[in-house]
Amino acid sequence: MIKRKAIFTEMLLRHQIEVYDLTKNITVDGTKFSPENTYVVPVNQPQERLIKGIFNKTLEYKDSLFYDITAWTMPLAFGLPYAELNAVDMGGVLLNNKISKAVFPVGNAPVKSEYAYLFDWSDFNAPKALYALQKAGILLKVANTKFTIPVEIVIAVLIMEQL
């Protein structure tokens, strides 16, 4: 989810939408939000109409024969929980540092496997990884149920010689 949050934040910043850190833990409609993983996007800024379009929840459509993707609620399309805050919730006290750059998680490249690669399909880059594996001609399988894999634990001990 961290990478999806970063990509979503990058999209907001690219459209000159101001994004801020949250100052304290809050609960809105039963959902808890913490400063470590929450941003605040005030509506009262020059891109107000775009912000409303990005965060608006369209629950009913005038034309039942056409599904209009322009009415997607972007945070939900990214799989990110979000809540609307009213002026009382905001009160200026929730805004902290203004975000100027999206922070992407740093990970390690996978080590070449002699047996298998496992990844969670809910990961943002799962389709990209799947395509790369298909392109490399690797046999792919999917698990539809939970499973366990016995793993042999190897403890490596490094012995250093004294000089």
C-alpha positions in Angstrom: 0.0 0.0 0.0 3.0 2.3 0.6 3.8 2.4 -3.1 0.2 3.1 -4.1 0.2 6.0 -1.6 3.4 7.4 -3.1 2.1 7.1 -6.7 -1.2 8.7 -5.7 0.6 11.5 -3.9 2.9 12.0 -6.9 -0.3 12.3 -9.1 -1.7 15.0 -6.8 1.5 17.0 -6.7 1.9 16.8 -10.5 -1.5 18.5 -10.7 -0.3 21.2 -8.3 -2.6 20.0 -5.5 -1.3 20.8 -2.0 -0.8 17.8 0.3 0.1 18.0 4.0 1.2 15.6 6.7 -1.4 14.9 9.5 -0.4 16.1 12.9 -2.2 13.7 15.2 -4.1 10.4 15.2 -7.8 10.9 14.3 -10.8 8.6 13.7 -13.3 9.4 11.1 -16.4 7.3 10.5 -14.7 4.4 12.4 -11.5 4.5 10.4 -8.3 5.3 12.2 -5.8 7.5 10.5 -2.2 8.1 11.9 0.4 10.7 11.0 2.8 8.0 9.9 0.6 7.0 6.9 -1.9 9.8 6.3 -1.9 12.9 4.2 -4.4 15.7 4.3 -5.6 17.4 1.1 -7.5 20.6 1.8 -10.2 21.5 -0.7 -9.7 25.3 -0.2 -6.9 25.7 -2.8 -6.6 26.8 -6.5 -7.3 23.2 -7.7 -10.6 22.9 -5.8 -12.6 21.6 -8.7 -10.0 18.9 -9.6 -9.8 17.8 -5.9 -13.6 17.4 -5.8 -13.5 15.4 -9.0 -10.7 13.1 -7.6 -12.3 12.5 -4.3 -16.0 12.6 -5.1 -18.0 9.4 -4.6 -20.4 8.8 -7.5 -22.9 6.2 -6.3 -25.6 6.5 -8.9 -25.3 7.0 -12.7 -27.8 8.7 -15.0 -27.2 6.2 -17.8 -27.3 2.6 -16.6 -26.0 1.4 -20.0 -22.7 3.2 -19.9 -20.0 2.9 -17.2 -18.1 6.1 -17.1 -14.6 5.7 -15.7 -14.2 9.5 -15.3 -16.4 9.2 -12.3 -14.0 6.8 -10.4 -13.1 7.9 -6.9 -9.4 7.9 -7.3 -8.4 6.9 -3.7 -10.6 3.9 -4.0 -9.2 3.1 -7.4 -5.8 3.0 -5.8 -7.1 0.9 -2.9 -6.4 3.7 -0.4 -8.7 4.3 2.6 -9.8 7.9 2.9 -12.4 10.1 4.7 -13.9 13.5 4.2 -13.2 16.0 7.0 -15.5 18.9 7.7 -14.2 22.4 8.8 -14.5 21.4 12.5 -12.3 18.3 12.0 -9.8 20.4 10.1 -9.6 23.6 12.1 -6.0 24.0 10.7 -4.7 21.9 13.6 -4.4 18.8 11.5 -2.1 20.2 8.9 1.6 19.8 9.4 4.4 20.0 6.9 3.5 20.6 3.3 4.6 17.6 1.1 6.8 18.6 -1.8 7.8 15.2 -3.1 6.3 11.7 -3.0 8.3 9.2 -0.9 8.7 5.8 -2.6 9.6 2.7 -0.6 13.1 1.4 -1.2 13.3 -2.4 -1.7 15.8 -5.0 -2.8 15.8 -6.6 -6.2 14.8 -10.3 -5.9 17.6 -12.8 -5.9 17.6 -15.2 -8.8 15.6 -18.2 -7.7 16.3 -21.8 -8.7 12.8 -22.8 -7.6 10.0 -20.2 -7.4 9.0 -16.6 -6.9 6.1 -15.7 -4.6 4.3 -12.4 -4.6 1.1 -11.0 -3.4 -1.3 -10.1 -6.2 -2.5 -7.0 -4.2 1.0 -5.5 -4.6 1.0 -2.5 -7.0 3.7 -4.0 -9.2 2.3 -7.5 -9.3 1.0 -7.2 -12.9 4.4 -5.8 -14.0 6.2 -8.7 -12.3 3.8 -11.2 -13.8 4.4 -9.8 -17.3 8.2 -9.8 -16.8 8.0 -13.5 -15.7 5.8 -14.4 -18.7 8.1 -12.6 -21.1 11.1 -14.5 -19.6 9.3 -17.8 -20.4 8.9 -18.8 -16.8 6.0 -21.3 -16.0 3.5 -19.4 -13.9 0.9 -20.8 -11.5 -1.6 -19.2 -9.2 -2.7 -20.3 -5.7 -6.4 -19.7 -4.9 -6.2 -21.1 -1.4 -3.8 -20.6 1.5 -0.8 -22.8 1.6 2.4 -23.4 3.6 5.9 -24.1 2.4 8.4 -26.0 4.5 11.6 -23.9 4.7 14.9 -25.2 5.8 16.5 -22.6 8.1 20.2 -22.2 7.5 22.2 -20.1 9.9 25.4 -18.7 8.5 28.2 -18.0 10.9 31.0 -15.7 9.9 34.3 -16.4 11.6 36.8 -13.6 11.4 40.5 -14.2 12.1 42.2 -11.9 14.4 45.1 -9.9 12.9 
